[in-house]
């Protein structure tokens, strides 16, 4: 077996070649606490022994027989310690987003027959306790932070030599083709699907991505981790860091990222477009507050950056940009710690304007692409000659065979393609045909080299924060309201989810009469403050049952119903989303 054929081999690879004193670091009571490579492995192995003492293991190593554990936690060293502990004995880790609504948590725990849950924070403990009676398989919940209401995870750490010997025996049994995790992703019906990924899936994606996106940073360089580890993007990036010896520092929370960047001074981090948008918005707000010549210089520099070309442009442009970097952009880089050389963005499409501006400011942002079902990376813009093309998701990485179907759908084949959807061979057969994973994304090649995503074949879309949204599910739920006749969810590559709503005017007019609202026509009715406030309450009532990222943050009311005659509906009365989007493009823009 190779040095690196199972995910947990990466940890031992680091230990044997370049052991670190600060493999994982997190802030506790205002101080950075460092965990060495040796300490991480020692603690994780004792945790593996503790899990064995609970009767957990890979059993026959058939996916159905492997015991399952769930984790609902923010990023922290213990997240990957538990991950490693499970891997070494064949237990499957099922990560769940902390913002997942209780009904969905219950569905995942039941679907995977989870026996134990590990949580951080009292709010997560409350969430699990609230649905425990709905999950017969669930035995117990452990907390990462001490709590009077649950056992802390350290109570599981075992030094029993017999159990530690069993851990070593289990490590030898684990094969590359064995499943290592089940990651639940949104389905078009609103019910999550469990993506089964093997050691081979993840290991080969890590090795191929590292080879295709070379970064010559020596072991000991720093990264900052803040994207949720529940997402395969950040988890796979973490495995790259472990394999290459890059130290991982965990941001305290999403609000402290700016402060933590200055403290940690990372060389790289991964992000999603939404966070880059927020960073840019903050920079521009600060720039707008300037006065006089300083303000003029700021906007002059931004204007230059908007015209940035990868080839550098004319001599005059390059001289001006060098001056802008010395006067203005040096402050932008300082705000990120001053050392950033690689920002990898994925999960959703990034605005080309932002890519130009940040790269002009010598904050290199590289956009990549790939679904959870491919472990995940298919392509990425990278730091080698001709390795980047704005507006595309870059070059297909080593180990991936990509083809575009007649309708442009992107299909990929290779060792990174998932094992399948857990307990759903029907859904697996829909997306994997003759070894090819059908992504549902539509694309083209630019210059016969760079992959560009142009559309979604299916209605599922992502926000700019990288979260999948199943619009049909949300629409069907909201249409349960007697006051909503038709609606379309919007928000692809946007900050949040919004909606265009055609009210049920019969019901709305009855409400208006009950409130003594005198209006002459529908146009006036939908603009009345009391009507808008009432519809807001109606939407909020449904939002309570949605995940945070699914909640409708804004909406607009229309005074005319969509019909077949006017082109918004098909003869089967299905929405023509593209037509509606084009007809109301200006209105949609006002929502964001």
C-alpha positions as MATLAB code, in Angstrom:
seq = 'XXXXXXXXXXXXXXXXXXXXXXXXXXXXXXXXXXXXXXXXXXXXXXXXXXXXXXXXXXXXXXXXXXXXXXXXXXXXXXXXXXXXXXXXXXXXXXXXXXXXXXXXXXXXXXXXXXXXXXXXXXXXXXXXXXXXXXXXXXXXXXXXXXXXXXXXXXXXXXXXXXXXXXXXXXXXXXXXXXXXXXXXXXXXXXXXXXXXXXXXXXXXXXXXXXXXXXXXXXXXXXXXXXXXXXXXXXXXXXXXXXXXXXXXXXXXXXXXXXXXXXXXXXXXXXXXXXXXXXXXXXXXXXXXXXXXXXXXXXXXXXXXXXXXXXXXXXXXXXXXXXXXXXXXXXXXXXXXXXXXXXXXXXXXXXXXXXXXXXXXXXXXXXXXXXXXXXXXXXXXXXXXXXXXXXXXXXXXXXXXXXXXXXXXXXXXXXXXXXXXXXXXXXXXXXXXXXXXXXXXXXXXXXXXXXXXXXXXXXXXXXXXXXXXXXXXXXXXXXXXXXXXXXXXXXXXXXXXXXXXXXXXXXXXXXXXXXXXXXXXXXXXXXXXXXXXXXXXXXXXXXXXXXXXXXXXXXXXXXXXXXXXXXXXXXXXXXXXXXXXXXXXXXXXXXXX';
ca = [
       0.000    0.000    0.000;
       1.307    3.488   -0.898;
       2.360    6.043    1.700;
      -0.901    7.857    0.991;
      -3.789    5.622   -0.049;
      -6.137    6.260    2.866;
      -7.007    9.737    4.135;
      -5.520    9.104    7.586;
      -2.182    8.267    5.939;
      -1.719   12.012    5.333;
      -1.351   12.589    9.075;
       1.397    9.979    9.398;
       3.037   11.285    6.210;
       3.338   14.684    7.897;
       4.559   13.143   11.154;
       7.308   11.149    9.416;
       8.501   13.881    7.032;
       7.904   17.307    8.559;
       6.234   17.135   12.002;
       4.759   20.469   13.038;
       4.513   22.128   16.432;
       1.348   23.973   15.322;
      -0.459   21.519   13.059;
      -3.841   22.805   14.295;
      -4.294   26.053   16.253;
      -7.366   27.651   17.810;
      -8.007   30.555   20.113;
      -9.068   29.765   23.670;
      -9.712   32.574   26.167;
      -7.927   35.059   23.942;
      -4.800   32.931   23.363;
      -3.796   30.767   20.417;
      -3.415   27.159   21.548;
      -1.275   24.982   19.284;
      -1.556   21.230   18.723;
       1.491   19.442   17.308;
       1.306   16.687   14.690;
       2.261   14.125   17.322;
      -0.349   15.413   19.778;
      -3.109   15.365   17.147;
      -2.321   11.768   16.230;
      -1.986   10.675   19.868;
      -5.306   12.265   20.900;
      -7.122   10.962   17.834;
      -5.821    7.434   18.387;
      -6.964    7.498   22.028;
     -10.344    8.711   20.759;
     -10.415    5.816   18.265;
      -9.892    3.484   21.223;
     -12.691    5.221   23.118;
     -15.071    4.754   20.187;
     -14.169    1.063   20.078;
     -15.020    0.856   23.790;
     -18.542    2.055   22.880;
     -18.835   -0.876   20.492;
     -18.341    1.255   17.384;
     -16.292    0.093   14.390;
     -16.380   -0.553   10.683;
     -17.712   -4.062   11.369;
     -17.675   -5.822    7.957;
     -16.685   -2.548    6.208;
     -19.782   -2.759    4.061;
     -21.257    0.770    4.105;
     -24.538   -0.398    5.653;
     -22.622   -2.175    8.422;
     -20.175    0.614    9.234;
     -21.276    2.451   12.399;
     -22.121    6.139   11.912;
     -21.363    9.205   14.004;
     -22.625   12.738   13.295;
     -20.835   15.995   14.027;
     -22.574   19.371   14.328;
     -19.851   21.850   15.104;
     -18.056   24.979   14.042;
     -14.501   24.556   12.751;
     -12.037   23.635   15.467;
      -9.113   21.196   15.943;
     -11.418   18.615   17.516;
     -13.418   18.417   14.258;
     -10.531   16.848   12.347;
      -9.409   14.870   15.407;
     -12.801   13.147   15.497;
     -12.616   12.716   11.714;
      -9.239   10.973   12.058;
     -10.443    8.879   15.003;
     -13.360    7.573   12.937;
     -11.285    6.923    9.817;
      -8.796    4.709   11.639;
     -11.446    2.205   12.768;
     -13.853    2.330    9.827;
     -16.574    4.434   11.495;
     -18.360    6.806    9.108;
     -18.507   10.485   10.022;
     -21.649   12.326    8.860;
     -21.174   16.103    9.138;
     -24.234   18.336    9.558;
     -24.289   22.128    9.151;
     -24.933   23.896   12.474;
     -27.658   25.962   10.737;
     -29.576   22.884    9.526;
     -33.186   22.945   10.703;
     -34.298   20.312   13.271;
     -36.502   18.383   10.821;
     -33.607   17.927    8.433;
     -31.251   16.957   11.274;
     -33.734   14.265   12.314;
     -33.989   13.034    8.709;
     -30.188   12.716    8.377;
     -29.730   11.014   11.747;
     -32.465    8.505   10.917;
     -31.343    7.920    7.346;
     -27.778    7.162    8.471;
     -28.883    5.390   11.673;
     -26.468    7.574   13.631;
     -25.597    6.226   17.091;
     -23.668    9.145   18.585;
     -23.555   12.880   17.907;
     -20.740   15.306   18.736;
     -21.683   18.977   19.074;
     -20.150   22.331   19.953;
     -22.222   24.858   21.867;
     -25.347   24.656   23.993;
     -27.520   25.683   21.041;
     -26.421   22.618   19.072;
     -27.014   20.439   22.120;
     -30.527   21.891   22.409;
     -31.186   21.135   18.749;
     -30.176   17.474   19.098;
     -31.966   17.030   22.435;
     -35.099   18.490   20.854;
     -35.288   15.777   18.201;
     -33.664   12.851   20.046;
     -37.069   11.214   20.654;
     -37.524   11.044   16.862;
     -34.249    9.134   16.331;
     -34.390    5.579   17.757;
     -30.770    4.812   16.769;
     -29.313    7.751   18.734;
     -27.708    6.587   21.975;
     -25.914    9.658   23.271;
     -24.611   13.142   22.498;
     -21.115   14.329   23.439;
     -20.017   17.962   23.586;
     -16.665   19.496   22.615;
     -17.094   22.142   25.329;
     -17.797   21.214   28.942;
     -21.532   21.212   29.675;
     -23.514   20.197   32.778;
     -26.049   18.536   30.452;
     -23.813   16.149   28.496;
     -20.538   14.232   28.670;
     -17.536   16.033   27.220;
     -15.699   14.320   24.368;
     -12.451   13.974   26.350;
     -14.217   11.462   28.614;
     -13.881    9.020   25.706;
     -10.093    9.237   25.425;
      -8.724    5.810   26.322;
      -5.222    4.632   27.172;
      -6.232    0.978   27.377;
      -3.435   -0.888   25.589;
      -5.740   -3.642   24.385;
      -7.985   -1.104   22.688;
      -5.000    0.795   21.253;
      -3.743   -2.484   19.775;
      -7.173   -2.957   18.190;
      -6.886    0.505   16.620;
      -3.600   -0.523   14.992;
      -5.210   -3.710   13.705;
      -8.136   -1.748   12.277;
      -5.822    0.692   10.482;
      -4.301   -2.230    8.602;
      -7.749   -3.456    7.551;
      -8.912   -0.184    5.998;
      -8.622   -0.249    2.205;
      -8.699    2.645   -0.311;
     -12.064    1.494   -1.676;
     -13.746    1.614    1.738;
     -16.193    4.436    2.478;
     -14.809    7.178    4.722;
     -17.717    9.632    5.052;
     -21.321   10.319    4.097;
     -21.997   13.971    3.282;
     -25.630   14.996    2.977;
     -26.362   17.548    0.273;
     -29.596   19.260   -0.708;
     -31.904   17.399   -3.048;
     -34.356   18.951   -5.489;
     -37.245   17.649   -3.360;
     -35.861   19.290   -0.244;
     -34.714   15.979    1.248;
     -30.924   15.619    1.566;
     -28.988   12.944   -0.299;
     -26.074   11.151    1.362;
     -22.965   11.269   -0.840;
     -20.715    8.309   -0.074;
     -17.019    9.094   -0.545;
     -14.242    6.528   -0.263;
     -10.646    6.956    0.819;
      -9.628    6.592   -2.831;
     -12.080    9.324   -3.888;
     -10.626   11.870   -1.465;
      -6.968   10.839   -1.553;
      -6.714   10.950   -5.341;
      -8.509   14.315   -5.484;
      -6.070   15.721   -2.917;
      -3.008   14.379   -4.747;
      -4.203   15.443   -8.196;
      -5.247   18.914   -7.009;
      -1.936   19.440   -5.226;
      -0.008   18.437   -8.352;
      -2.198   20.588  -10.634;
      -2.152   23.648   -8.387;
       1.460   23.755   -7.241;
       2.324   26.090   -4.416;
       5.962   26.035   -3.281;
       5.218   26.972    0.311;
       7.444   25.180    2.795;
       5.920   23.102    5.602;
       5.072   25.450    8.439;
       3.314   28.049    6.290;
      -0.022   29.159    7.693;
      -3.588   28.867    6.437;
      -6.753   30.277    8.005;
      -9.805   28.022    8.064;
     -13.293   29.496    8.298;
     -15.458   27.855    5.627;
     -17.517   25.124    7.327;
     -15.730   21.783    7.414;
     -19.131   20.220    6.728;
     -18.558   21.329    3.148;
     -16.266   18.993    1.177;
     -14.405   22.000   -0.257;
     -12.926   23.090    3.089;
     -12.475   19.522    4.305;
     -10.554   18.499    1.188;
      -8.492   21.716    1.428;
      -7.641   20.730    5.008;
      -6.368   17.356    3.801;
      -4.156   19.214    1.289;
      -2.776   21.331    4.135;
      -2.075   18.216    6.204;
      -0.393   16.451    3.275;
       1.826   19.460    2.501;
       2.571   20.421    6.108;
       0.723   23.743    6.073;
      -0.451   24.713    9.556;
      -4.186   25.282   10.012;
      -5.382   28.161   12.188;
      -9.130   28.252   12.881;
     -10.961   31.577   12.807;
     -12.961   32.122   16.003;
     -16.138   32.822   14.030;
     -17.277   34.508   10.824;
     -17.308   37.926   12.488;
     -13.654   37.755   13.576;
     -12.175   36.723   10.210;
     -10.736   40.193    9.605;
      -9.061   40.295   13.007;
      -7.820   36.701   12.723;
      -6.302   37.350    9.280;
      -4.190   40.142   10.761;
      -3.116   37.947   13.690;
      -2.354   34.749   11.778;
      -0.882   36.346    8.615;
      -1.812   33.309    6.482;
      -0.246   32.491    3.147;
      -3.526   31.060    1.877;
      -7.169   30.415    2.651;
     -10.211   29.079    0.848;
     -13.428   31.039    0.610;
     -16.686   31.452   -1.256;
     -17.639   34.430   -3.465;
     -20.067   35.806   -0.889;
     -17.245   36.451    1.583;
     -15.167   38.122   -1.119;
     -18.207   40.290   -1.903;
     -18.492   41.278    1.775;
     -14.773   42.030    1.905;
     -15.066   44.200   -1.202;
     -18.183   45.976    0.109;
     -16.356   46.837    3.333;
     -13.332   48.137    1.422;
     -15.553   50.289   -0.788;
     -17.488   51.623    2.199;
     -14.197   52.664    3.809;
     -13.102   54.254    0.534;
     -16.349   56.212    0.244;
     -15.744   57.690    3.691;
     -12.420   59.203    2.579;
     -12.145   62.852    1.541;
     -10.028   65.008   -0.718;
      -7.027   63.670   -2.611;
      -7.026   60.404   -0.632;
     -10.549   59.625   -1.828;
      -9.625   60.515   -5.407;
      -6.580   58.218   -5.287;
      -8.667   55.383   -3.853;
     -11.226   55.438   -6.664;
      -8.518   56.018   -9.280;
      -6.818   52.808   -8.072;
     -10.082   50.838   -8.093;
     -10.836   52.077  -11.609;
      -7.430   50.843  -12.759;
      -8.000   47.466  -11.091;
     -11.333   46.990  -12.850;
      -9.447   47.040  -16.177;
      -6.832   44.499  -15.058;
      -5.732   41.909  -17.601;
      -3.811   38.739  -16.788;
      -1.188   39.582  -19.396;
      -0.453   42.853  -17.614;
      -1.504   45.375  -20.255;
       0.543   48.263  -21.679;
       3.725   49.627  -20.108;
       1.851   52.773  -19.073;
      -0.933   50.777  -17.428;
       1.560   48.593  -15.556;
       3.366   51.674  -14.228;
       0.112   53.192  -13.014;
      -0.941   49.920  -11.387;
       2.418   49.650   -9.612;
       1.810   53.135   -8.190;
      -1.743   52.166   -7.145;
      -0.343   49.105   -5.400;
       2.205   51.193   -3.506;
      -0.264   53.886   -2.464;
      -3.588   52.073   -1.997;
      -3.573   48.306   -2.385;
      -0.761   47.761    0.085;
      -3.331   48.665    2.772;
      -5.752   46.056    1.398;
      -3.053   43.391    1.647;
      -2.153   44.489    5.161;
      -5.792   43.990    6.186;
      -5.422   40.329    5.151;
      -2.236   39.924    7.165;
       0.174   41.010    4.448;
       1.288   37.488    3.485;
      -1.573   36.112    1.367;
      -0.400   34.504   -1.864;
      -3.342   32.237   -2.647;
      -7.067   32.672   -2.137;
      -9.014   29.726   -3.526;
     -12.694   30.377   -4.179;
     -15.349   27.862   -5.110;
     -18.848   26.720   -4.310;
     -20.499   29.319   -6.576;
     -19.622   31.635   -9.452;
     -17.414   34.589   -8.544;
     -17.990   37.971  -10.158;
     -15.344   38.586  -12.825;
     -15.076   42.197  -11.633;
     -13.965   41.034   -8.173;
     -11.421   38.634   -9.650;
      -9.875   41.454  -11.665;
      -9.786   43.891   -8.757;
      -8.283   41.508   -6.190;
      -5.698   40.105   -8.591;
      -4.735   43.646   -9.629;
      -4.235   44.411   -5.932;
      -1.814   41.452   -5.718;
      -4.310   39.412   -3.734;
      -4.329   36.379   -6.065;
      -7.800   34.819   -6.175;
      -8.091   31.491   -7.993;
     -11.559   30.206   -8.873;
     -12.221   26.462   -9.016;
     -15.145   24.119   -9.543;
     -16.452   20.739   -8.528;
     -19.440   19.113   -6.819;
     -19.463   17.085   -3.602;
     -20.092   14.033   -5.785;
     -16.572   14.427   -7.232;
     -14.747   14.865   -3.914;
     -14.948   17.750   -5.182;
     -12.424   19.390   -7.561;
     -12.828   19.081  -11.326;
     -11.023   22.230  -12.450;
      -9.231   25.253  -11.038;
      -7.443   28.400  -12.131;
      -3.881   27.991  -10.960;
      -0.581   29.777  -10.439;
       1.391   28.554  -13.414;
       1.969   30.073  -16.869;
      -1.358   30.427  -18.694;
      -3.048   28.791  -15.705;
      -5.727   31.440  -15.266;
      -8.587   32.855  -17.330;
     -11.076   35.242  -15.722;
     -14.713   34.217  -16.087;
     -13.834   30.527  -16.187;
     -13.297   27.832  -13.557;
      -9.869   27.111  -14.976;
      -8.068   24.046  -16.209;
      -9.261   20.496  -15.627;
      -6.944   19.008  -12.991;
      -4.942   15.807  -13.393;
      -6.899   12.599  -12.979;
     -10.178   14.035  -14.284;
     -11.610   13.079  -17.664;
     -14.204   15.652  -18.724;
     -16.624   15.616  -21.635;
     -19.429   17.973  -22.637;
     -22.657   16.417  -23.887;
     -24.601   17.798  -26.841;
     -26.611   20.031  -24.520;
     -23.390   21.223  -22.892;
     -23.763   19.240  -19.668;
     -20.417   18.694  -17.949;
     -19.633   15.042  -17.241;
     -16.582   13.803  -15.382;
     -14.989   10.392  -14.976;
     -12.145    9.341  -12.708;
     -11.130    8.060   -9.306;
     -12.743   11.020   -7.519;
     -16.320   10.180   -8.588;
     -18.379    9.192   -5.535;
     -19.341    5.651   -4.612;
     -22.986    6.712   -4.939;
     -25.873    8.090   -2.878;
     -26.447    6.234    0.386;
     -29.491    3.928    0.171;
     -30.498    5.583   -3.121;
     -29.321    3.426   -6.046;
     -32.123    5.006   -8.095;
     -30.654    8.499   -7.703;
     -27.142    7.133   -8.245;
     -28.182    5.644  -11.587;
     -29.608    9.004  -12.633;
     -26.277   10.798  -12.260;
     -23.609    8.115  -12.859;
     -23.871    6.463  -16.266;
     -21.118    4.174  -17.563;
     -18.758    5.673  -14.997;
     -19.507    9.268  -15.997;
     -20.827   11.638  -13.326;
     -23.430   13.945  -14.872;
     -22.987   17.175  -12.922;
     -26.145   18.975  -14.039;
     -23.964   21.993  -14.853;
     -23.739   23.256  -18.430;
     -20.460   24.577  -19.744;
     -18.196   25.410  -22.654;
     -14.455   25.549  -23.195;
     -12.757   28.914  -23.654;
      -9.728   28.726  -25.957;
     -10.187   24.944  -25.907;
      -8.568   24.878  -22.457;
     -10.485   26.686  -19.740;
     -13.806   25.336  -18.490;
     -16.595   27.898  -18.176;
     -19.920   27.252  -16.423;
     -22.797   28.821  -18.325;
     -25.935   27.409  -16.704;
     -27.548   24.834  -14.435;
     -29.271   21.987  -16.213;
     -31.473   21.405  -13.226;
     -33.257   23.985  -11.131;
     -31.028   23.530   -8.097;
     -28.832   26.599   -7.652;
     -26.251   28.045   -5.291;
     -26.109   31.361   -3.479;
     -22.864   33.348   -3.627;
     -22.102   31.824   -0.224;
     -21.897   28.416   -1.896;
     -25.092   26.981   -0.393;
     -27.333   24.810   -2.527;
     -30.939   25.931   -2.784;
     -33.779   23.736   -4.060;
     -36.205   26.420   -5.341;
     -39.044   24.049   -6.213;
     -39.211   22.741   -2.655;
     -39.358   26.271   -1.197;
     -41.907   27.371   -3.790;
     -44.177   24.426   -3.095;
     -44.067   25.101    0.646;
     -44.755   28.832    0.300;
     -47.640   28.176   -2.069;
     -49.366   26.414    0.817;
     -50.235   29.919    1.973;
     -53.795   30.892    0.950;
     -52.429   34.338    0.118;
     -49.826   33.161   -2.427;
     -50.974   32.121   -5.896;
     -47.678   31.901   -7.774;
     -44.066   32.583   -6.906;
     -40.546   32.070   -8.136;
     -37.517   31.776   -5.890;
     -34.470   33.727   -7.077;
     -30.941   34.120   -5.736;
     -28.504   32.167   -7.896;
     -24.988   33.477   -7.165;
     -26.598   36.169   -4.986;
     -26.115   36.972   -1.307;
     -29.397   35.432   -0.218;
     -32.694   33.938   -1.368;
     -35.531   36.209   -2.522;
     -38.902   35.717   -4.216;
     -41.221   37.174   -6.842;
     -44.772   36.611   -5.619;
     -48.127   36.815   -7.366;
     -50.636   37.013   -4.500;
     -53.985   35.257   -4.388;
     -55.951   38.436   -4.970;
     -59.295   37.032   -3.815;
     -57.817   36.225   -0.397;
     -55.756   39.417   -0.277;
     -58.738   41.613   -1.103;
     -60.726   39.925    1.671;
     -57.885   40.731    4.074;
     -57.837   44.337    2.836;
     -61.563   44.730    3.460;
     -61.198   43.321    6.981;
     -58.593   46.005    7.677;
     -60.686   48.749    6.067;
     -57.991   49.263    3.440;
     -59.509   51.202    0.576;
     -57.670   50.659   -2.702;
     -58.840   51.176   -6.239;
     -56.784   48.556   -8.067;
     -54.360   45.661   -7.650;
     -51.311   47.798   -8.324;
     -52.207   50.043   -5.380;
     -53.139   47.060   -3.204;
     -49.722   45.356   -3.465;
     -47.961   48.596   -2.532;
     -50.033   49.324    0.580;
     -47.824   49.228    3.731;
     -50.344   47.134    5.702;
     -50.548   44.570    2.876;
     -46.753   44.364    2.582;
     -46.432   43.931    6.360;
     -49.087   41.199    6.299;
     -47.345   39.331    3.447;
     -44.039   39.652    5.298;
     -45.581   37.866    8.291;
     -46.900   35.181    5.966;
     -43.436   34.606    4.453;
     -41.784   34.704    7.894;
     -44.094   31.931    9.103;
     -42.737   29.640    6.398;
     -39.159   30.838    6.880;
     -39.270   29.384   10.387;
     -39.359   25.906    8.840;
     -36.510   26.534    6.385;
     -32.762   26.349    6.918;
     -31.212   29.759    7.481;
     -29.700   29.882    3.980;
     -33.066   28.931    2.424;
     -35.067   31.668    4.104;
     -36.617   34.283    1.831;
     -34.958   37.539    2.874;
     -36.833   39.842    0.461;
     -39.781   39.622   -1.883;
     -41.700   41.699   -4.384;
     -45.403   41.434   -5.253;
     -46.724   41.410   -8.825;
     -50.182   42.582   -9.893;
     -50.645   40.157  -12.832;
     -50.773   36.375  -12.847;
     -48.442   34.373  -15.084;
     -50.131   32.466  -17.884;
     -49.545   30.304  -20.939;
     -50.830   33.098  -23.175;
     -48.278   35.610  -21.941;
     -45.441   33.064  -22.104;
     -44.518   32.679  -18.424;
     -46.015   29.168  -18.196;
     -45.607   26.089  -20.387;
     -48.697   24.267  -21.699;
     -48.259   21.954  -18.692;
     -48.398   25.078  -16.491;
     -44.778   24.770  -15.412;
     -42.909   28.017  -14.874;
     -40.601   29.210  -17.604;
     -37.979   30.518  -15.198;
     -35.837   32.082  -17.877;
     -38.778   34.007  -19.351;
     -39.931   35.259  -15.946;
     -36.376   36.236  -15.014;
     -35.949   38.202  -18.232;
     -39.351   39.918  -17.975;
     -38.673   41.047  -14.417;
     -34.887   41.473  -14.563;
     -34.977   45.056  -13.307;
     -37.352   44.136  -10.482;
     -35.151   41.205   -9.442;
     -32.141   43.523   -9.284;
     -33.967   45.707   -6.743;
     -34.202   42.693   -4.414;
     -30.427   42.520   -4.119;
];
